Amino acid sequence: MKTLLAFSGSSRNGSLNTLLLEQAEALAGSLGATVATVDLRELNLPLYDGDLEAANGLPSAVLDLKEAMKEADGFLIASPEYNSFPTPLLINALDWASRSGHGDEVPLSAFTGKTAGLMSASPGALGGLRSLWALRTLLQNIGVVVAPTLAAVGGANAELFADEHFLTSSNGRRLQKTVEETLSLIRP
Ligand SMILES: Cc1cc2nc3c(=O)[nH]c(=O)nc-3n(C[C@H](O)[C@H](O)[C@H](O)COP(=O)(O)O)c2cc1C
């Protein structure tokens, strides 16, 4: 059984990206994967601070996040685009998770060899695609195998995702490709 961990870079109630992520989670489930979800807002992580880390080590919420990431074969990640970039909420969580919790922990063990499917939704025309290019670079540089199809949904609104025909639309079909690639890239 393949397992995925899903998280959204938006903490906003009614987030378009969280709605998109839910579609991806359902798709992964229908393809036989087990999907767990982490709510990044609930982790309530401090902004990464080297002095804080030196004084106290990793916050327990970071240890929990890393454990959940290690247990998964891959990730489904949705993020809004903020000025062409993934959100600080997401980047901060990834930065914390990239830190070793103790001396003998293999560096980047929460990332190395994992696969990731990336998606973004925006009312704008490009659907956040530019932020996905940045996120792809970040993740690849820390050992993640990123699915080639980036699912950026432009002109997004809540009705789009509520539409029962979403999955057969061009956006839905692209999302399906992203999810399928994320699963098929997992090493047996
Ligand atoms: C600080 C900020 C910067 C933004 N920059 C962009 C941008 O570069 N491109 C874009 O398409 N939308 C941009 N937006 C609009 C977001 O795509 C929009 O608010 C979206 O609904 C946020 O995602 P969410 O619904 O998942 O919270 C920006 C929004 C904020 C708050």
The ligand as an ORCA input file, in Angstrom:
! r2SCAN-3c Opt
* xyz 0 1
  C       0.487     38.332     -0.263
  C      -0.251     37.770     -1.457
  C       0.399     37.670     -2.659
  C      -0.253     37.129     -3.778
  N       0.446     36.941     -4.932
  C      -0.131     36.271     -5.967
  C       0.635     35.912     -7.113
  O       1.812     36.196     -7.230
  N       0.011     35.197     -8.080
  C      -1.319     34.825     -7.989
  O      -1.826     34.170     -8.892
  N      -2.059     35.160     -6.905
  C      -1.501     35.854     -5.884
  N      -2.231     36.150     -4.760
  C      -3.662     35.792     -4.712
  C      -3.859     34.367     -4.221
  O      -3.638     33.489     -5.299
  C      -5.281     34.191     -3.696
  O      -5.465     35.019     -2.582
  C      -5.590     32.746     -3.361
  O      -6.962     32.608     -3.120
  C      -4.825     32.300     -2.120
  O      -4.954     30.918     -1.987
  P      -5.949     30.227     -0.924
  O      -7.356     30.511     -1.431
  O      -5.620     28.793     -0.989
  O      -5.723     30.831      0.419
  C      -1.615     36.700     -3.655
  C      -2.256     36.836     -2.418
  C      -1.597     37.340     -1.323
  C      -2.300     37.406      0.011
*
